[in-house]
Amino acid sequence: MDIENSLQTALSFARDKIENLNLSERDRKVLVLGAAGAFVIIVLILFQAFSSINAKLEKQSNALSSQLKQIEQLKTEYYESKRKVSAIAGSMESTDQSLLSHMERILVKENIQRASFSINSRNPITKEHYEEVSVEVKIQKISLEKVLDVIHNIQTAPTFLKVSKFRMATRFDKPSLMDVSFKVSNFKFKQVI
């Protein structure tokens, strides 16, 4: 109501001033057209300002929506990665038996004579996120077929085992047999992400 009254007061004041100017009919029409033109220009400027603000807000809204989708995608990837790391960590955890007895069980299962092999524990290596427990295995007078069977049994064990530092040498006394040495490691995660 206050704005309406103020507008009416301003219009009547402008009308009184225009009537007091003693303008001709033609000058009055030009003045009214000029005022209408100024009003239209002001309305266009305000419309342009509001539409540019609206376009800017819409652009920001689209950008935020896109970022939200990326965050959702990253969240899904994070949970999938966490699930995979947990599964791997679970498969890396030692069974109730020690790595030394596990390796001995594999070699005995492959009918390798106890006098032909030795298994020595190595000091655990502690890293920031995991601990590596390992044993060194040496087998003498073994055929290539048996070596492959032993490695296959290690790789298909229910716990994750890594074979490294694999060395193989043919024997001079019997070339169909060889001496083999390798390191078998098991890993324990200290903390899952």
C-alpha positions in Angstrom: 0.0 0.0 0.0 2.8 2.4 0.8 4.5 1.8 -2.5 1.3 2.3 -4.4 0.7 5.6 -2.7 4.2 6.7 -3.3 3.9 5.8 -7.0 0.6 7.7 -7.3 2.1 10.7 -5.6 5.2 10.7 -7.9 3.0 10.4 -11.0 0.7 13.3 -10.0 3.7 15.4 -9.1 5.3 14.6 -12.6 1.9 15.4 -14.2 1.6 18.7 -12.4 5.2 19.7 -13.3 4.6 18.8 -17.0 1.3 20.8 -17.1 3.1 23.8 -15.5 5.8 23.8 -18.1 3.4 25.2 -20.8 4.5 22.7 -23.4 2.9 22.3 -26.7 0.9 19.2 -27.5 3.7 17.9 -29.7 6.3 18.5 -26.9 4.1 16.6 -24.4 3.8 13.6 -26.8 7.6 13.6 -27.2 8.1 13.8 -23.4 5.6 11.0 -22.8 7.2 8.8 -25.5 10.7 9.6 -24.1 9.5 8.6 -20.6 7.9 5.4 -22.0 11.1 4.6 -23.9 13.2 5.2 -20.7 10.8 2.9 -18.8 11.1 0.2 -21.4 14.9 0.5 -21.4 15.0 0.2 -17.6 12.7 -2.8 -17.7 14.9 -4.4 -20.3 18.0 -3.8 -18.3 16.4 -5.3 -15.2 15.2 -8.3 -17.2 18.7 -8.8 -18.7 20.3 -8.5 -15.2 17.8 -11.1 -13.7 18.1 -13.4 -16.7 22.0 -13.4 -16.6 21.8 -14.0 -12.8 19.4 -16.9 -13.5 21.6 -18.3 -16.2 24.6 -18.1 -13.9 22.8 -19.8 -11.1 21.5 -22.5 -13.5 25.1 -23.0 -14.7 26.3 -23.4 -11.1 23.5 -25.7 -10.4 24.4 -27.9 -13.4 28.1 -27.9 -12.3 27.2 -28.9 -8.7 24.9 -31.6 -10.0 27.8 -33.0 -12.2 30.1 -32.8 -9.2 27.5 -34.6 -7.1 27.3 -37.4 -9.7 31.1 -37.7 -9.6 31.1 -37.9 -5.8 28.5 -40.6 -6.0 30.6 -42.5 -8.5 33.8 -42.1 -6.4 31.8 -43.3 -3.3 30.7 -46.4 -5.2 34.3 -47.0 -6.4 35.6 -46.5 -2.9 33.2 -49.1 -1.4 34.0 -51.5 -4.2 37.7 -51.1 -3.7 37.3 -51.4 0.1 35.4 -54.7 -0.5 38.1 -56.0 -2.7 40.9 -55.0 -0.3 39.0 -56.7 2.5 38.6 -59.8 0.4 42.3 -59.8 -0.5 43.3 -59.1 3.1 41.1 -62.0 4.3 42.8 -64.3 1.8 46.2 -63.1 3.0 45.7 -63.8 6.6 47.5 -66.8 7.9 45.6 -69.9 8.5 46.0 -71.6 11.9 49.1 -73.4 10.7 52.4 -71.6 10.3 53.9 -70.9 6.8 56.7 -73.4 7.6 54.4 -76.3 8.3 52.1 -75.3 5.4 55.1 -75.6 3.0 56.3 -78.8 4.6 52.8 -80.3 4.1 52.8 -79.3 0.4 56.2 -80.9 -0.2 55.3 -84.1 1.6 52.0 -84.2 -0.4 54.1 -84.2 -3.6 56.1 -87.2 -2.3 59.4 -85.3 -1.9 61.7 -87.0 0.5 62.3 -85.1 3.7 66.0 -85.5 3.3 65.8 -83.7 -0.1 64.4 -80.4 1.1 64.9 -77.8 3.8 62.7 -75.0 4.9 64.1 -72.0 6.9 62.1 -69.2 8.4 63.1 -65.7 7.5 62.7 -62.6 9.8 59.3 -60.9 9.2 59.5 -57.7 7.2 57.3 -55.0 8.6 56.0 -52.3 6.3 53.7 -49.4 7.0 50.5 -51.3 6.1 51.4 -54.9 6.2 53.8 -57.5 7.5 55.6 -60.0 5.3 56.2 -63.5 6.8 58.4 -65.7 4.6 60.3 -69.0 4.4 63.2 -70.1 2.2 62.7 -73.5 0.5 65.6 -75.5 -0.9 64.9 -78.8 -2.7 67.5 -81.1 -4.1 67.3 -83.8 -6.8 63.8 -82.9 -8.0 62.3 -83.3 -11.5 60.9 -80.4 -13.5 57.5 -82.0 -13.4 57.6 -82.1 -9.6 58.8 -78.4 -9.4 55.8 -77.4 -11.5 53.5 -79.4 -9.2 55.0 -77.8 -6.1 54.6 -74.2 -7.5 51.1 -75.0 -8.6 50.1 -76.2 -5.1 51.6 -73.0 -3.6 49.8 -70.7 -6.0 46.4 -72.5 -5.5 46.7 -72.6 -1.7 43.6 -71.2 0.1 45.8 -68.4 1.6 47.6 -65.9 -0.6 51.2 -67.0 -1.0 53.9 -65.3 -3.1 56.8 -67.1 -4.7 59.9 -65.1 -5.3 63.7 -65.4 -5.7 63.2 -68.6 -7.7 66.5 -70.3 -8.7 66.9 -73.5 -10.6 70.1 -75.4 -11.4 70.6 -78.6 -13.3 72.6 -81.3 -11.5 75.8 -82.5 -13.0 75.5 -86.0 -11.6 72.0 -86.5 -13.1 70.8 -83.9 -15.7 67.2 -84.9 -15.5 67.0 -83.6 -11.9 67.7 -80.2 -10.5 68.2 -78.2 -7.4 65.7 -75.5 -6.7 65.5 -72.7 -4.2 62.8 -70.1 -3.7 61.2 -67.8 -1.2 57.5 -68.1 -0.2 55.8 -65.2 1.5 52.5 -64.6 3.2 51.2 -61.1 4.0 49.2 -59.8 6.9 47.5 -56.4 6.6 47.9 -54.3 9.7 44.8 -52.2 8.9 42.2 -52.4 6.2 41.3 -49.0 4.7 
